[in-house]
Amino acid sequence: MLKLVLHVPNTISEQQAIAAILSDMDTEITTLESRRNKTKLLKQGMMQELLTGMIRLPIDHSAVSVKTKPTVGMLQ
């Protein structure tokens, strides 16, 4: 049979300190999840506006380079 050893903090103050840290971590995780969800919704809305044509992105024609096919010379 397998024995399980659990280490438990000795004092109540140590237990409370651990509980406070875990509570802070839970709060941070909840905050980050909320930010992630808001960002996802913002991205989804922006993509919808771009795909439906409600918003058009400006095109900088000077940044676009046109590549031409290389000229092939005749072999003699």
Residue pairs with C-beta under 8 A, 6 or more apart in sequence:
9 15
9 18
46 55
48 54
49 55
50 57
